[in-house]
Amino acid sequence: MSLELAHSLNQRFQTLSDIEILRELAKLYVNKIVFTTSFGIEDQIIAHLIFSHRIGIKVATIDTGRLFKETYKTYVQTIEKYGERIVCYFPDRDDVEKLVTEKGPQSFYDSIENRRECCNIRKVRPLNRLLQGMDCWVTGIRADQSENRTSMQLFIWDEKNLILKYNPLLRWTFEECKDFVNKHDIPYNPLHDKGFVSIGCEPCTRAIMPGEDFRAGRWWWEDKSKKECGLHGQ
């Protein structure tokens, strides 16, 4: 697998719908494809497509231990609506205990290095376990979420994780996402109605003001160019 594979799939599937592509990928990568959800509005759309059309793609999530109560509510509502299993991955207990014991519960505010250490323990390492044995990773990335993502393609080769990544909502706008969930009565995180657009861990996420950058609500105390958690880049 390589960049050539991603390029080939971008050409091969360019006329297919999101549902058709997901179905084709499920056939190509039987038991080797996973969709990761954090229960944001984009992820709820993809989960809806997979679950409502009975597409054979594993759906998984990472519980960092610092999520909003609203996120857990959305998690429960999703299971109840579709009656499907979402596989949950947690950070390693020993890693979290060591971090909090040595640096306290809010070390991520002290420096970029400390924040990345927390993200690595609570997100990246669980993701590494989640992706083991997988050949294709479906994500809810949209191009307008950050400057890093504007030049992405639907299919990309993730060199860091050595996996093919498919971004079905890449060209969707936030307004299109809201319209879709309303039209199809999809449960979504109520924080989206309070100015939260990108929702992660509770201590590291705030609502944004009109006109602010999409990622302004994530790690708002840091320089804009540093705002990635390590799941999709640094």
N, CA, C and O of each residue as an XYZ file, in Angstrom:
936
protein
N       0.841     -1.195      0.000
C       0.000      0.000      0.000
C       0.876      1.244      0.000
O       1.984      1.234      0.535
N       0.368      2.320     -0.607
C       1.224      3.479     -0.768
C       0.413      4.657     -1.274
O      -0.813      4.613     -1.372
N       1.145      5.705     -1.589
C       0.520      6.872     -2.206
C      -0.148      6.512     -3.519
O      -1.181      7.076     -3.877
N       0.450      5.566     -4.234
C      -0.115      5.153     -5.525
C      -1.497      4.539     -5.346
O      -2.387      4.748     -6.170
N      -1.671      3.785     -4.271
C      -2.978      3.183     -3.997
C      -4.020      4.275     -3.754
O      -5.113      4.228     -4.319
N      -3.687      5.250     -2.923
C      -4.615      6.339     -2.645
C      -4.989      7.077     -3.925
O      -6.156      7.395     -4.151
N      -3.990      7.346     -4.757
C      -4.253      8.031     -6.027
C      -5.174      7.199     -6.910
O      -6.087      7.731     -7.542
N      -4.930      5.895     -6.951
C      -5.741      5.000     -7.770
C      -7.203      4.999     -7.317
O      -8.112      5.029     -8.146
N      -7.425      4.964     -6.007
C      -8.792      4.940     -5.491
C      -9.488      6.283     -5.689
O     -10.697      6.327     -5.916
N      -8.737      7.373     -5.604
C      -9.324      8.684     -5.883
C      -9.850      8.756     -7.308
O     -10.885      9.371     -7.565
N      -9.140      8.131     -8.224
C      -9.572      8.096     -9.618
C     -10.725      7.102     -9.815
O     -11.708      7.397    -10.494
N     -10.584      5.948     -9.220
C     -11.554      4.861     -9.422
C     -12.932      5.191     -8.873
O     -13.941      4.828     -9.479
N     -12.991      5.877     -7.730
C     -14.257      6.095     -7.041
C     -14.789      7.521     -7.168
O     -15.700      7.904     -6.434
N     -14.242      8.302     -8.078
C     -14.596      9.715     -8.115
C     -16.050      9.981     -8.512
O     -16.567     11.062     -8.233
N     -16.718      9.027     -9.154
C     -18.105      9.242     -9.565
C     -19.112      8.555     -8.646
O     -20.319      8.653     -8.867
N     -18.626      7.859     -7.616
C     -19.524      7.125     -6.726
C     -19.984      7.994     -5.559
O     -19.318      8.961     -5.189
N     -21.125      7.636     -4.987
C     -21.638      8.339     -3.810
C     -20.905      7.842     -2.567
O     -20.188      6.842     -2.616
N     -21.092      8.554     -1.447
C     -20.465      8.155     -0.187
C     -20.861      6.727      0.199
O     -20.014      5.926      0.595
N     -22.143      6.418      0.080
C     -22.629      5.089      0.460
C     -22.026      4.025     -0.451
O     -21.613      2.966      0.021
N     -21.974      4.300     -1.740
C     -21.401      3.335     -2.679
C     -19.931      3.082     -2.390
O     -19.468      1.944     -2.467
N     -19.195      4.137     -2.058
C     -17.771      3.968     -1.746
C     -17.599      3.158     -0.478
O     -16.757      2.261     -0.429
N     -18.380      3.455      0.550
C     -18.285      2.703      1.800
C     -18.578      1.218      1.564
O     -17.910      0.353      2.130
N     -19.562      0.932      0.741
C     -19.885     -0.459      0.428
C     -18.739     -1.147     -0.309
O     -18.403     -2.294     -0.013
N     -18.146     -0.447     -1.263
C     -17.030     -1.021     -2.014
C     -15.830     -1.271     -1.107
O     -15.160     -2.297     -1.220
N     -15.565     -0.334     -0.216
C     -14.441     -0.496      0.705
C     -14.664     -1.657      1.663
O     -13.727     -2.380      2.004
N     -15.915     -1.834      2.097
C     -16.229     -2.955      2.984
C     -15.975     -4.295      2.291
O     -15.605     -5.275      2.938
N     -16.175     -4.330      0.976
C     -15.897     -5.549      0.212
C     -14.395     -5.739     -0.007
O     -13.886     -6.858      0.051
N     -13.699     -4.639     -0.257
C     -12.257     -4.715     -0.506
C     -11.465     -5.072      0.744
O     -10.457     -5.776      0.677
N     -11.936     -4.575      1.890
C     -11.173     -4.734      3.137
C     -12.022     -5.427      4.202
O     -12.280     -4.864      5.266
N     -12.445     -6.630      3.912
C     -13.287     -7.385      4.842
C     -12.553     -7.573      6.177
O     -11.450     -8.116      6.225
N     -13.192     -7.111      7.253
C     -12.624     -7.190      8.607
C     -11.311     -6.431      8.762
O     -10.586     -6.628      9.737
N     -11.008     -5.562      7.795
C      -9.760     -4.795      7.841
C     -10.022     -3.298      7.689
O      -9.113     -2.538      7.355
N     -11.251     -2.879      7.931
C     -11.621     -1.474      7.782
C     -12.338     -1.011      9.042
O     -13.175     -1.729      9.588
N     -12.004      0.197      9.502
C     -12.589      0.722     10.727
C     -12.933      2.200     10.557
O     -12.207      2.953      9.907
N     -14.046      2.593     11.149
C     -14.426      3.995     11.238
C     -14.298      4.425     12.684
O     -14.840      3.775     13.577
N     -13.574      5.533     12.927
C     -13.418      6.030     14.291
C     -14.316      7.241     14.504
O     -14.299      8.186     13.716
N     -15.095      7.201     15.572
C     -16.020      8.281     15.864
C     -15.704      8.924     17.206
O     -15.348      8.249     18.171
N     -15.843     10.254     17.243
C     -15.777     10.987     18.508
C     -17.131     11.622     18.807
O     -17.259     12.448     19.710
N     -18.145     11.218     18.027
C     -19.534     11.632     18.199
C     -19.780     13.103     17.883
O     -20.770     13.684     18.327
N     -18.865     13.703     17.105
C     -19.133     15.027     16.556
C     -20.120     14.894     15.417
O     -20.448     13.781     15.006
N     -20.597     16.013     14.901
C     -21.668     15.983     13.913
C     -21.260     15.243     12.642
O     -22.075     14.541     12.044
N     -19.994     15.400     12.225
C     -19.517     14.698     11.030
C     -19.525     13.184     11.245
O     -19.961     12.420     10.384
N     -19.036     12.775     12.404
C     -18.963     11.346     12.701
C     -20.351     10.725     12.818
O     -20.549      9.560     12.471
N     -21.309     11.509     13.309
C     -22.673     10.997     13.415
C     -23.273     10.710     12.039
O     -24.056      9.775     11.877
N     -22.900     11.516     11.060
C     -23.380     11.278      9.694
C     -22.807      9.974      9.148
O     -23.535      9.171      8.565
N     -21.519      9.764      9.333
C     -20.886      8.546      8.809
C     -21.415      7.322      9.533
O     -21.675      6.296      8.904
N     -21.579      7.415     10.849
C     -22.154      6.295     11.598
C     -23.553      5.972     11.082
O     -23.919      4.805     10.944
N     -24.325      7.009     10.802
C     -25.671      6.811     10.245
C     -25.607      6.064      8.917
O     -26.388      5.140      8.696
N     -24.700      6.443      8.039
C     -24.580      5.777      6.740
C     -24.211      4.303      6.921
O     -24.783      3.429      6.269
N     -23.262      4.038      7.803
C     -22.806      2.659      8.023
C     -23.899      1.819      8.668
O     -24.195      0.715      8.211
N     -24.495      2.345      9.731
C     -25.472      1.557     10.484
C     -26.801      1.404      9.745
O     -27.363      0.310      9.700
N     -27.303      2.487      9.170
C     -28.627      2.417      8.538
C     -28.609      1.622      7.242
O     -29.645      1.118      6.809
N     -27.437      1.505      6.615
C     -27.333      0.735      5.380
C     -26.640     -0.619      5.603
O     -26.316     -1.330      4.652
N     -26.424     -0.953      6.872
C     -25.855     -2.259      7.246
C     -24.560     -2.556      6.473
O     -24.385     -3.640      5.915
N     -23.674     -1.578      6.458
C     -22.385     -1.738      5.777
C     -21.390     -2.358      6.748
O     -21.286     -1.915      7.892
N     -20.668     -3.364      6.313
C     -19.793     -4.133      7.190
C     -18.486     -3.441      7.534
O     -17.410     -3.903      7.153
N     -18.582     -2.342      8.251
C     -17.405     -1.597      8.684
C     -17.439     -1.492     10.211
O     -18.451     -1.099     10.790
N     -16.341     -1.843     10.846
C     -16.234     -1.729     12.295
C     -16.295     -0.264     12.702
O     -15.640      0.578     12.089
N     -17.078      0.047     13.734
C     -17.167      1.399     14.271
C     -16.563      1.403     15.667
O     -16.956      0.606     16.519
N     -15.616      2.292     15.903
C     -14.900      2.309     17.177
C     -14.734      3.741     17.674
O     -14.794      4.694     16.897
N     -14.525      3.875     18.978
C     -14.314      5.191     19.574
C     -13.239      5.101     20.640
O     -12.950      4.022     21.157
N     -12.646      6.245     20.965
C     -11.654      6.336     22.030
C     -12.243      7.186     23.147
O     -12.608      8.341     22.931
N     -12.334      6.609     24.344
C     -12.803      7.355     25.514
C     -11.571      7.806     26.293
O     -10.917      7.001     26.956
N     -11.265      9.082     26.208
C     -10.064      9.627     26.842
C     -10.204      9.750     28.355
O      -9.210      9.925     29.060
N     -11.424      9.660     28.849
C     -11.673      9.875     30.266
C     -11.923     11.330     30.615
O     -12.138     11.661     31.781
N     -11.896     12.218     29.601
C     -12.081     13.651     29.850
C     -13.159     14.232     28.930
O     -13.124     15.423     28.619
N     -14.104     13.415     28.496
C     -15.104     13.870     27.536
C     -16.243     14.627     28.218
O     -16.467     14.482     29.420
N     -16.957     15.436     27.436
C     -18.135     16.147     27.928
C     -19.259     15.159     28.255
O     -19.356     14.094     27.646
N     -20.095     15.519     29.211
C     -21.263     14.684     29.513
C     -22.186     14.617     28.307
O     -22.854     13.608     28.086
N     -22.223     15.700     27.520
C     -23.044     15.722     26.311
C     -22.555     14.708     25.270
O     -23.350     14.155     24.511
N     -21.246     14.475     25.246
C     -20.694     13.491     24.316
C     -21.137     12.088     24.703
O     -21.511     11.287     23.846
N     -21.094     11.795     26.004
C     -21.557     10.480     26.457
C     -23.054     10.298     26.171
O     -23.494      9.203     25.823
N     -23.824     11.367     26.320
C     -25.260     11.289     26.015
C     -25.471     10.954     24.549
O     -26.321     10.130     24.212
N     -24.695     11.595     23.670
C     -24.791     11.317     22.236
C     -24.383      9.882     21.940
O     -24.990      9.226     21.093
N     -23.369      9.394     22.625
C     -22.902      7.999     22.516
C     -24.072      7.052     22.796
O     -24.349      6.146     22.010
N     -24.754      7.271     23.923
C     -25.876      6.409     24.321
C     -27.015      6.495     23.304
O     -27.585      5.474     22.920
N     -27.339      7.700     22.874
C     -28.433      7.875     21.909
C     -28.139      7.170     20.588
O     -29.048      6.644     19.947
N     -26.881      7.160     20.186
C     -26.494      6.505     18.937
C     -26.685      4.997     19.031
O     -27.220      4.376     18.113
N     -26.251      4.413     20.136
C     -26.436      2.970     20.344
C     -27.921      2.629     20.362
O     -28.349      1.644     19.760
N     -28.702      3.451     21.057
C     -30.138      3.179     21.175
C     -30.851      3.297     19.832
O     -31.742      2.503     19.532
N     -30.467      4.278     19.025
C     -31.151      4.494     17.747
C     -30.878      3.381     16.757
O     -31.794      2.909     16.083
N     -29.622      2.956     16.662
C     -29.256      2.013     15.607
C     -29.137      0.567     16.094
O     -29.130     -0.361     15.285
N     -29.045      0.378     17.382
C     -28.935     -0.972     17.916
C     -27.680     -1.691     17.474
O     -27.665     -2.916     17.352
N     -26.621     -0.923     17.235
C     -25.359     -1.493     16.772
C     -24.261     -1.263     17.806
O     -24.349     -0.356     18.634
N     -23.236     -2.092     17.746
C     -22.149     -2.009     18.704
C     -21.093     -1.007     18.246
O     -20.728     -0.958     17.071
N     -20.612     -0.214     19.196
C     -19.479      0.683     18.973
C     -18.370      0.219     19.904
O     -18.529      0.246     21.124
N     -17.254     -0.205     19.338
C     -16.160     -0.749     20.136
C     -15.397      0.401     20.781
O     -15.001      1.347     20.100
N     -15.188      0.319     22.103
C     -14.574      1.408     22.852
C     -13.148      1.044     23.273
O     -12.881     -0.063     23.740
N     -12.239      2.011     23.092
C     -10.843      1.860     23.500
C     -10.513      2.927     24.543
O     -10.865      4.096     24.383
N      -9.837      2.512     25.605
C      -9.431      3.422     26.667
C      -7.915      3.579     26.676
O      -7.200      2.718     26.162
N      -7.415      4.678     27.261
C      -5.972      4.795     27.460
C      -5.495      3.803     28.507
O      -6.282      3.308     29.313
N      -4.218      3.521     28.489
C      -3.636      2.597     29.448
C      -3.702      3.200     30.858
O      -3.305      4.344     31.075
N      -4.200      2.423     31.791
C      -4.375      2.924     33.166
C      -3.064      3.380     33.781
O      -3.002      4.443     34.398
N      -2.014      2.583     33.617
C      -0.727      2.921     34.217
C      -0.170      4.229     33.650
O       0.409      5.034     34.381
N      -0.350      4.434     32.341
C       0.131      5.660     31.715
C      -0.577      6.886     32.281
O       0.060      7.898     32.574
N      -1.902      6.793     32.434
C      -2.671      7.921     32.950
C      -2.317      8.182     34.414
O      -2.141      9.331     34.820
N      -2.216      7.122     35.192
C      -1.889      7.293     36.607
C      -0.518      7.949     36.782
O      -0.353      8.822     37.633
N       0.447      7.540     35.996
C       1.791      8.110     36.078
C       1.779      9.587     35.701
O       2.381     10.413     36.387
N       1.089      9.918     34.606
C       1.025     11.306     34.152
C       0.403     12.211     35.205
O       0.966     13.251     35.548
N      -0.755     11.818     35.716
C      -1.468     12.665     36.668
C      -0.720     12.745     37.997
O      -0.694     13.803     38.627
N      -0.117     11.649     38.426
C       0.635     11.654     39.678
C       1.844     12.582     39.592
O       2.128     13.329     40.528
N       2.552     12.530     38.468
C       3.779     13.311     38.332
C       3.534     14.771     37.977
O       4.286     15.646     38.406
N       2.472     15.047     37.185
C       2.288     16.413     36.677
C       0.953     17.044     37.032
O       0.706     18.201     36.691
N       0.086     16.302     37.714
C      -1.209     16.843     38.064
C      -2.236     16.645     36.965
O      -1.891     16.210     35.866
N      -3.515     16.963     37.250
C      -4.593     16.670     36.304
C      -4.725     17.652     35.151
O      -5.496     17.412     34.222
N      -3.976     18.768     35.197
C      -4.118     19.770     34.132
C      -2.768     20.222     33.593
O      -2.578     21.404     33.302
N      -1.840     19.298     33.459
C      -0.498     19.639     32.980
C      -0.511     20.152     31.546
O       0.409     20.851     31.121
N      -1.566     19.800     30.795
C      -1.641     20.182     29.381
C      -1.721     21.692     29.183
O      -1.436     22.179     28.089
N      -2.102     22.443     30.214
C      -2.138     23.893     30.096
C      -0.748     24.531     30.207
O      -0.566     25.691     29.836
N       0.217     23.786     30.707
C       1.527     24.357     31.036
C       2.443     24.536     29.838
O       3.249     25.466     29.814
N       2.333     23.659     28.840
C       3.211     23.756     27.672
C       2.664     22.903     26.548
O       1.864     21.997     26.781
N       3.098     23.192     25.320
C       2.699     22.372     24.182
C       3.190     20.945     24.355
O       2.498     19.992     23.998
N       4.395     20.805     24.910
C       4.956     19.468     25.110
C       4.095     18.655     26.069
O       3.831     17.475     25.835
N       3.661     19.296     27.149
C       2.804     18.595     28.105
C       1.452     18.246     27.500
O       0.915     17.165     27.746
N       0.898     19.172     26.701
C      -0.396     18.879     26.076
C      -0.279     17.723     25.101
O      -1.146     16.850     25.053
N       0.790     17.718     24.328
C       0.988     16.615     23.385
C       1.220     15.298     24.115
O       0.810     14.238     23.641
N       1.869     15.365     25.253
C       2.061     14.149     26.047
C       0.717     13.591     26.493
O       0.490     12.383     26.428
N      -0.176     14.470     26.946
C      -1.507     14.034     27.369
C      -2.290     13.466     26.192
O      -2.916     12.412     26.307
N      -2.254     14.169     25.051
C      -2.938     13.666     23.854
C      -2.366     12.308     23.432
O      -3.107     11.416     23.019
N      -1.067     12.165     23.538
C      -0.432     10.911     23.142
C      -0.912      9.757     24.014
O      -1.204      8.670     23.516
N      -0.990     10.004     25.317
C      -1.411      8.954     26.248
C      -2.893      8.644     26.103
O      -3.292      7.480     26.076
N      -3.706      9.692     26.010
C      -5.154      9.497     26.042
C      -5.779      9.222     24.678
O      -6.875      8.667     24.605
N      -5.089      9.607     23.582
C      -5.661      9.445     22.249
C      -4.807      8.595     21.317
O      -5.278      7.609     20.751
N      -3.549      8.987     21.166
C      -2.720      8.382     20.125
C      -2.414      6.916     20.420
O      -2.543      6.070     19.535
N      -2.015      6.611     21.636
C      -1.697      5.216     21.946
C      -2.922      4.310     21.842
O      -2.811      3.214     21.294
N      -4.091      4.726     22.348
C      -5.287      3.907     22.110
C      -5.600      3.757     20.619
O      -6.026      2.693     20.171
N      -5.383      4.835     19.857
C      -5.617      4.748     18.411
C      -4.698      3.711     17.776
O      -5.124      2.952     16.905
N      -3.451      3.676     18.203
C      -2.515      2.695     17.655
C      -3.027      1.278     17.865
O      -2.912      0.437     16.973
N      -3.586      1.010     19.027
C      -4.165     -0.316     19.286
C      -5.387     -0.554     18.421
O      -5.592     -1.645     17.888
N      -6.200      0.495     18.292
C      -7.435      0.402     17.502
C      -7.138      0.066     16.044
O      -7.866     -0.702     15.416
N      -6.067      0.647     15.512
C      -5.749      0.462     14.094
C      -4.953     -0.809     13.798
O      -4.735     -1.144     12.634
N      -4.526     -1.507     14.826
C      -3.753     -2.734     14.598
C      -4.561     -3.726     13.766
O      -5.711     -4.030     14.085
N      -3.950     -4.223     12.704
C      -4.601     -5.202     11.846
C      -5.547     -4.605     10.818
O      -6.137     -5.335     10.022
N      -5.699     -3.271     10.827
C      -6.586     -2.617      9.875
C      -5.793     -2.145      8.645
O      -4.620     -1.787      8.751
N      -6.449     -2.151      7.492
C      -5.836     -1.665      6.249
C      -6.470     -0.368      5.751
O      -5.887      0.330      4.920
N      -7.663     -0.043      6.256
C      -8.361      1.165      5.806
C      -9.046      1.827      6.997
O      -9.694      1.168      7.810
N      -8.888      3.142      7.079
C      -9.395      3.924      8.208
C     -10.323      5.008      7.669
O      -9.893      5.869      6.901
N     -11.593      4.970      8.066
C     -12.584      5.963      7.664
C     -12.665      7.041      8.744
O     -12.781      6.723      9.928
N     -12.604      8.312      8.345
C     -12.628      9.407      9.316
C     -13.659     10.462      8.934
O     -14.173     10.477      7.816
N     -13.948     11.342      9.888
C     -14.896     12.430      9.662
C     -14.229     13.745      9.341
O     -14.838     14.798      9.526
N     -12.996     13.720      8.865
C     -12.259     14.941      8.533
C     -12.982     15.738      7.444
O     -13.456     15.180      6.455
N     -13.055     17.066      7.654
C     -13.538     17.987      6.618
C     -12.443     18.992      6.304
O     -11.663     19.367      7.180
N     -12.389     19.422      5.068
C     -11.299     20.291      4.611
C     -11.276     21.635      5.324
O     -10.204     22.196      5.549
N     -12.459     22.165      5.687
C     -12.465     23.502      6.282
C     -12.267     23.486      7.791
O     -12.435     24.515      8.446
N     -11.913     22.332      8.350
C     -11.668     22.254      9.789
C     -10.322     22.860     10.185
O     -10.170     23.339     11.309
N      -9.361     22.845      9.288
C      -8.061     23.458      9.567
C      -7.317     23.669      8.262
O      -7.628     23.049      7.246
N      -6.329     24.555      8.302
C      -5.542     24.851      7.108
C      -4.799     23.616      6.619
O      -4.586     23.459      5.417
N      -4.399     22.730      7.547
C      -3.665     21.515      7.184
C      -4.462     20.611      6.250
O      -3.892     19.807      5.513
N      -5.805     20.752      6.289
C      -6.665     19.775      5.625
C      -7.245     20.262      4.296
O      -7.921     19.503      3.602
N      -6.990     21.509      3.943
C      -7.622     22.071      2.758
C      -7.164     21.400      1.465
O      -7.909     21.383      0.485
N      -5.959     20.853      1.449
C      -5.434     20.240      0.228
C      -5.576     18.725      0.215
O      -5.066     18.063     -0.689
N      -6.268     18.167      1.212
C      -6.432     16.717      1.289
C      -7.301     16.187      0.165
O      -8.082     16.927     -0.433
N      -7.158     14.907     -0.116
C      -8.001     14.181     -1.056
C      -8.934     13.243     -0.284
O      -8.741     13.010      0.910
N      -9.940     12.709     -0.973
C     -10.845     11.760     -0.321
C     -10.073     10.559      0.223
O     -10.327     10.097      1.335
N      -9.138     10.066     -0.570
C      -8.265      8.982     -0.122
C      -6.855      9.528      0.025
O      -6.329     10.176     -0.881
N      -6.254      9.262      1.162
C      -4.861      9.642      1.374
C      -4.118      8.473      2.006
O      -4.725      7.606      2.635
N      -2.817      8.457      1.834
C      -1.977      7.459      2.496
C      -1.421      8.090      3.763
O      -0.681      9.072      3.706
N      -1.782      7.522      4.900
C      -1.323      8.006      6.196
C       0.016      7.339      6.497
O       0.067      6.188      6.931
N       1.098      8.079      6.259
C       2.435      7.514      6.419
C       2.754      7.225      7.880
O       3.460      6.265      8.188
N       2.237      8.049      8.768
C       2.507      7.854     10.197
C       1.938      6.527     10.692
O       2.602      5.788     11.419
N       0.702      6.233     10.290
C       0.039      5.008     10.744
C       0.096      3.883      9.722
O      -0.396      2.783      9.974
N       0.699      4.161      8.560
C       0.841      3.162      7.492
C      -0.498      2.525      7.147
O      -0.662      1.305      7.165
N      -1.448      3.400      6.834
C      -2.798      2.919      6.548
C      -3.463      3.838      5.521
O      -3.181      5.035      5.463
N      -4.347      3.255      4.717
C      -5.146      4.036      3.779
C      -6.261      4.730      4.549
O      -6.953      4.105      5.352
N      -6.428      6.014      4.303
C      -7.443      6.785      5.016
C      -8.473      7.317      4.011
O      -8.119      7.859      2.964
N      -9.749      7.149      4.357
C     -10.839      7.640      3.519
C     -11.614      8.699      4.288
O     -12.033      8.470      5.422
N     -11.804      9.862      3.666
C     -12.460     11.004      4.297
C     -13.741     11.359      3.533
O     -13.729     12.292      2.730
N     -14.836     10.644      3.761
C     -16.031     10.808      2.917
C     -16.657     12.197      2.966
O     -17.285     12.615      1.994
N     -16.501     12.924      4.077
C     -17.141     14.243      4.204
C     -16.161     15.378      3.946
O     -16.406     16.516      4.347
N     -15.077     15.079      3.294
C     -14.000     16.059      3.120
C     -14.490     17.388      2.565
O     -14.077     18.446      3.040
N     -15.372     17.345      1.557
C     -15.822     18.577      0.899
C     -17.153     19.105      1.434
O     -17.697     20.066      0.891
N     -17.678     18.492      2.487
C     -18.920     18.979      3.078
C     -18.632     20.230      3.910
O     -17.554     20.359      4.491
N     -19.594     21.144      3.964
C     -19.500     22.284      4.864
C     -20.185     21.943      6.186
O     -20.930     20.968      6.281
N     -19.925     22.752      7.190
C     -20.560     22.527      8.488
C     -22.078     22.681      8.364
O     -22.832     21.939      8.994
N     -22.519     23.632      7.561
C     -23.955     23.839      7.372
C     -24.599     22.634      6.693
O     -25.718     22.253      7.035
N     -23.903     22.040      5.740
C     -24.423     20.838      5.080
C     -24.543     19.689      6.067
O     -25.487     18.901      5.997
N     -23.596     19.593      6.979
C     -23.662     18.549      8.007
C     -24.887     18.760      8.897
O     -25.611     17.808      9.190
N     -25.120     19.985      9.321
C     -26.275     20.272     10.169
C     -27.583     19.974      9.446
O     -28.511     19.415     10.030
N     -27.649     20.347      8.179
C     -28.864     20.082      7.401
C     -29.122     18.583      7.282
O     -30.268     18.139      7.359
N     -28.056     17.804      7.096
C     -28.211     16.361      6.922
C     -28.721     15.696      8.198
O     -29.631     14.869      8.142
N     -28.143     16.052      9.350
C     -28.581     15.403     10.589
C     -30.018     15.786     10.927
O     -30.766     14.976     11.473
N     -30.403     17.013     10.605
C     -31.785     17.427     10.863
C     -32.755     16.692      9.937
O     -33.825     16.262     10.369
N     -32.383     16.551      8.681
C     -33.236     15.879      7.701
C     -33.458     14.417      8.050
O     -34.554     13.890      7.860
N     -32.418     13.757      8.563
C     -32.491     12.318      8.830
C     -32.667     11.986     10.310
O     -32.551     10.827     10.707
N     -32.945     12.994     11.118
C     -33.199     12.796     12.551
C     -32.075     11.998     13.226
O     -32.321     11.025     13.940
N     -30.854     12.433     12.981
C     -29.681     11.773     13.534
C     -29.324     12.432     14.863
O     -29.225     13.658     14.926
N     -29.130     11.651     15.928
C     -28.716     12.270     17.192
C     -27.374     12.955     17.034
O     -26.469     12.419     16.394
N     -27.241     14.139     17.617
C     -25.959     14.845     17.534
C     -25.696     15.554     18.854
O     -26.604     15.766     19.657
N     -24.452     15.909     19.059
C     -24.031     16.521     20.308
C     -24.674     17.910     20.448
O     -24.478     18.765     19.584
N     -25.443     18.144     21.529
C     -26.116     19.442     21.686
C     -25.143     20.608     21.860
O     -25.552     21.764     21.752
N     -23.871     20.331     22.125
C     -22.889     21.412     22.215
C     -22.726     22.132     20.880
O     -22.305     23.289     20.842
N     -23.059     21.450     19.786
C     -22.986     22.099     18.474
C     -23.946     23.284     18.388
O     -23.714     24.216     17.618
N     -25.011     23.252     19.166
C     -25.976     24.352     19.161
C     -25.545     25.500     20.064
O     -26.228     26.521     20.148
N     -24.409     25.332     20.740
C     -23.921     26.351     21.675
C     -22.582     26.936     21.233
O     -21.841     27.498     22.040
N     -22.279     26.795     19.930
C     -21.056     27.401     19.416
C     -19.855     26.487     19.387
O     -18.765     26.909     19.002
N     -20.034     25.236     19.789
C     -18.945     24.263     19.718
C     -18.981     23.603     18.342
O     -19.997     23.021     17.962
N     -17.899     23.688     17.603
C     -17.873     23.075     16.272
C     -16.975     21.845     16.237
O     -17.313     20.850     15.596
N     -15.843     21.902     16.914
C     -14.928     20.764     17.010
C     -14.857     20.374     18.473
O     -14.326     21.123     19.293
N     -15.391     19.199     18.808
C     -15.565     18.830     20.211
C     -14.623     17.693     20.586
O     -14.686     16.603     20.019
N     -13.757     17.965     21.544
C     -12.829     16.952     22.022
C     -12.972     16.772     23.515
O     -14.086     16.635     24.020
N     -11.860     16.771     24.229
C     -11.893     16.652     25.684
C     -12.434     17.941     26.299
O     -12.194     19.031     25.781
N     -13.160     17.810     27.396
C     -13.815     18.966     28.022
C     -12.840     20.065     28.438
O     -13.136     21.234     28.188
N     -11.686     19.763     29.064
C     -10.801     20.855     29.479
C     -10.133     21.582     28.320
O      -9.609     22.681     28.498
N     -10.148     20.980     27.134
C      -9.389     21.519     26.000
C     -10.271     22.053     24.878
O      -9.778     22.339     23.787
N     -11.572     22.191     25.134
C     -12.508     22.606     24.086
C     -13.408     23.720     24.595
O     -13.922     23.651     25.712
N     -13.594     24.736     23.785
C     -14.543     25.813     24.115
C     -15.344     26.163     22.867
O     -14.988     25.772     21.755
N     -16.415     26.895     23.063
C     -17.204     27.407     21.935
C     -16.399     28.477     21.217
O     -15.504     29.086     21.803
N     -16.718     28.707     19.945
C     -16.064     29.776     19.196
C     -17.053     30.904     18.960
O     -18.269     30.717     18.977
N     -16.487     32.079     18.740
C     -17.300     33.255     18.456
C     -17.501     33.379     16.947
O     -16.700     32.851     16.176
N     -18.575     34.079     16.509
C     -18.791     34.279     15.074
C     -17.556     34.902     14.417
O     -17.017     35.899     14.896
N     -17.127     34.297     13.324
C     -15.965     34.806     12.606
C     -14.645     34.192     13.028
O     -13.634     34.372     12.349
N     -14.639     33.465     14.145
C     -13.400     32.831     14.584
C     -13.085     31.619     13.717
O     -13.977     31.009     13.127
N     -11.798     31.282     13.653
C     -11.360     30.092     12.944
C     -12.018     28.848     13.531
O     -12.282     28.782     14.732
N     -12.280     27.862     12.669
C     -12.960     26.638     13.080
C     -12.249     25.963     14.254
O     -12.906     25.432     15.150
N     -10.911     25.978     14.258
C     -10.153     25.292     15.300
C      -9.853     26.184     16.500
O      -9.110     25.781     17.396
N     -10.409     27.371     16.531
C     -10.114     28.297     17.625
C     -10.575     27.764     18.970
O     -10.043     28.154     20.009
N     -11.559     26.880     18.958
C     -12.066     26.337     20.208
C     -11.279     25.171     20.769
O     -11.564     24.704     21.872
N     -10.286     24.691     20.022
C      -9.461     23.581     20.496
C      -8.110     24.116     20.930
O      -7.447     24.810     20.159
N      -7.682     23.805     22.161
C      -6.388     24.242     22.701
C      -6.190     25.734     22.427
O      -5.164     26.147     21.887
N      -7.188     26.531     22.810
C      -7.225     27.956     22.474
C      -6.048     28.751     23.040
O      -5.774     29.864     22.590
N      -5.357     28.185     24.021
C      -4.224     28.887     24.624
C      -2.928     28.693     23.826
O      -1.894     29.260     24.178
N      -2.982     27.898     22.759
C      -1.790     27.607     21.969
C      -1.781     28.378     20.653
O      -2.801     28.914     20.219
N      -0.606     28.420     20.032
C      -0.456     29.001     18.703
C      -1.289     28.219     17.709
O      -1.328     26.990     17.767
N      -1.960     28.917     16.789
C      -2.881     28.296     15.830
C      -2.229     27.179     15.026
O      -2.873     26.170     14.738
N      -0.972     27.344     14.665
C      -0.303     26.370     13.793
C      -0.029     25.044     14.477
O       0.338     24.074     13.814
N      -0.201     24.981     15.804
C       0.133     23.770     16.564
C      -1.084     22.907     16.870
O      -0.959     21.902     17.570
N      -2.253     23.274     16.363
C      -3.488     22.675     16.844
C      -3.870     21.373     16.163
O      -4.860     21.305     15.434
N      -3.085     20.354     16.405
C      -3.453     18.990     16.052
C      -3.139     18.106     17.247
O      -2.189     18.366     17.986
N      -3.943     17.051     17.440
C      -3.786     16.229     18.632
C      -2.866     15.044     18.408
O      -2.496     14.359     19.361
N      -2.493     14.791     17.161
C      -1.656     13.638     16.884
C      -2.403     12.510     16.207
O      -1.779     11.592     15.674
N      -3.739     12.557     16.215
C      -4.511     11.517     15.535
C      -4.381     11.665     14.017
O      -4.201     10.682     13.298
N      -4.475     12.897     13.551
C      -4.435     13.169     12.112
C      -3.266     14.060     11.722
O      -3.281     14.652     10.643
N      -2.282     14.166     12.553
C      -1.112     14.989     12.246
C      -0.633     15.703     13.484
O      -1.279     15.644     14.530
N       0.496     16.379     13.374
C       1.068     17.072     14.515
C       0.876     18.581     14.375
O       1.296     19.341     15.248
